[in-house]
Amino acid sequence: MQPRDLSSHVAYEAGRGIEEVARELGLDPDDLVKLSSNENAFGASPDAVAAIREFAPRVHGYPKTSAADLRDRLGDRWSVSSGQIWLANGGDGALDYLARAMLDPGDPVLVPEPGFAYYGMSARYHHGTVRSYPIRKADDFEQSPERILDSYEDERIVYLTSPHNPSGSELSREDVETIADGTDEETLVVVDEAYGEFSETPSTIPLLEPRDDVAVLRTFSKAYGLAGLRLGYAVVPAEWASAYARVNTPFAASEIACRAGLAALSDDEHVERSVDGVRWAREYIYENLRAETWESAGNFVLAAVKDGTAVSEAAQKRGVIVRDTTSFGLPQCIRISCGTREETKRAVEVLNELV
């Protein structure tokens, strides 16, 4: 017996980890700097770590109360009802919930190219079809509502990313509204704001009050430093918030994840320190890396090189792991996550010897 035809599916290609590279190259993991996965270089929220320790003995129970408390807290933060908060196992889990809620077999979706591969993967898992709109290097990765709408053909879901991965470009709230106004009333515009805390551009979430055709993704993986716990959420229109109970995986957000998320939401000091550190690192890379870069609103910078694979492999041998963006369709670029000051300076020094 074989699984169903998966020939149209592709495997997600994650940034390489320290242990993986260390084993392959015979290096000491402590000597490596990992700037390939857009993780928080300043670690997890200390308050979240304390909550993990406190609630670890209670993991025998399902996270019913903590999940409700977290949805309430997030609802208060964004001035929406708790029912509009769809907690999930990471932002990708929230994408799955939206696909389950929106897609019938064969329904098309529109995704950015380059972009987060899981938009299309999730749609295909749920028997949708995938088309793309270009975000071009030649246009400095500008995200233009007009160009996106030029590619639109009544798809059921249109995925937007702001800040965009891997370029760091953005869409304004007004841009998103223009796109939503230009699509069919049965099209959902999903705005992925995973890197939103690092940006000075206001969130799109206030658009949900008057509209029923926009949803927004947020995550605890980046600014809050909880990538290993896999906690994300979608903010959806009030009119169809009740669909959550019909599409979510039971208790997908674990007790530990919910408790850590609740604590992290109150740790403003950690978020501020993380955001300040990212902004310093971006400026340092712009000013000191001897390669063309693009202005980024995320916790990473995209840089132009002759051969992304060659540069990233050579950097690994020198103890610095950056992202080869060939899998994004950008073989002549690398993406550098923002590290601590020491990590960022070391990465720039090594990369300058290679580019």
Protein Blocks (a to p, Z undefined) as FASTA:
>chain_A
ZZddfklpccddddddfklmmmmnopafklpccdfkopafkbpafklmmmmmmmmmmmmp
ccklmmmmmmmmmmmmnopafklpccdehjklmmmmmmmmmmcghiacdddddddfklmm
mmmmnopacddddddfkloopacfklmmmmpghiabdcddddddfklpacdfklmmmmmm
mpcfkbccdddfklmmmpcbdcfklmmmmpckbccdddfklmnopmmnopadddddfklm
mmmmmmmcehkbgfklmmmmmmmmmmmmlmmmmmmmmmmmmmmmmmmmccdddddfbfcd
cdddfblmlmmmmmmmnopacddfklnopakbccdddddfklmmmmmmmmmmmZZ
